[in-house]
Amino acid sequence: MINLENVSLKYGNTVALNNVSLKLPDQAICGLLGRNGAGKTSLLSLLCAFRRPTSGTITISGENPYESRNIMPQIALIDDDQSEIENAFQAKELIKITAALRPNWDAAYAEKLIKLFEIPVKKKMRDLSHGMRSAVRVIIGLAGQTPITLYDEAYLGMDAAMRKLFISELLSDYTQRPKLILFSTHFVNEMEGLFSETIIINKGQVIAHDDYDNLRSKGTVVTGFSEVVNSFTNGREILSQRVLGRQKEVVLFGELSENDRLAAEKKGLEFSHPSLQDLFIYMTERGGKEE
Ligand SMILES: Nc1ncnc2c1ncn2[C@@H]1O[C@H](COP(=O)(O)OP(=O)(O)OP(=O)(O)O)[C@@H](O)[C@H]1O
């Protein structure tokens, strides 16, 4: 269990995280969503003890990660690091070095993934394409089997087919060997089916943390004849709207009361929930807090 209490992180005068409190379970695939500069990387860098918070406390399994030799090998951060040091190694050397640092390393799984992603392992990292370098990193993330694995935009440069392969591996591995995976992404539409829970971070603050279905249920899509939809949605918080001939679809923020729903159904309106991406965009545009 990860527990953050009133955690803030400042870089000089820049407040990257502002009084964040968060509890994360031992087993989940948790999406970390936020606009550029929202504080996602800052949060992940605290969790893997690359940085210390300016104020507040972080505990992982009850221990302070900065002072614990037990905790550090249990956490891996997989990011889009382009450092010269890493780029100087052959892919297979980088994999071998990392394997030595990971107590739960699954060598057979790493070999399987190298074949699956068709990695030319003798090439230096700097000579691989961006997508291939990312594939090497996610192989390290998957084969490392760390109980807490953090992916920070780890698949950048991968084409759609490769991203699909990665997601499918992540899911099947999680099903067999559950752990805590935190997954920061801007590909909300593509990845949202992956998340058992989602954290939305905006301007350094956690504005929502809920399971996937609960979060999506905070929005309502209303569809029907334009005039009926207009009279029903008038005065409510509208996320987006589009007209389809005589029909109209309006996305509202918030759940409808049972009375509202029954009244609208009598008028022939239909309801569903918006995508996580639509909700995310709305919540971070208005900067609002989850009710
Ligand atoms: N090393 C640093 N020095 C100074 N300011 C920083 C540093 N790293 C991040 N920041 C600032 O902290 C804030 C949060 O940045 P962070 O990288 O955590 O955001 P992010 O959500 O990961 O963004 P992105 O999606 O663009 O990667 C931003 O205002 C950023 O400019």
The ligand as an ORCA input file, in Angstrom:
! r2SCAN-3c Opt
* xyz 0 1
  N      13.524     19.905    -12.852
  C      12.591     20.861    -12.839
  N      12.896     22.125    -12.505
  C      11.965     23.091    -12.463
  N      10.659     22.899    -12.722
  C      10.274     21.653    -13.062
  C      11.223     20.581    -13.134
  N      10.550     19.449    -13.493
  C       9.251     19.815    -13.636
  N       9.097     21.134    -13.381
  C       7.825     21.876    -13.399
  O       6.929     21.212    -12.520
  C       5.624     21.175    -13.082
  C       5.159     19.728    -13.193
  O       5.975     19.088    -14.175
  P       5.862     17.527    -14.487
  O       7.007     17.184    -15.367
  O       5.708     16.787    -13.221
  O       4.485     17.490    -15.310
  P       3.862     16.321    -16.214
  O       2.437     16.191    -15.801
  O       4.693     15.100    -16.140
  O       3.913     16.978    -17.659
  P       4.040     16.309    -19.145
  O       2.746     15.611    -19.441
  O       4.230     17.503    -20.016
  O       5.221     15.389    -19.136
  C       5.697     21.935    -14.390
  O       5.336     23.277    -14.144
  C       7.161     21.846    -14.770
  O       7.545     22.976    -15.532
*
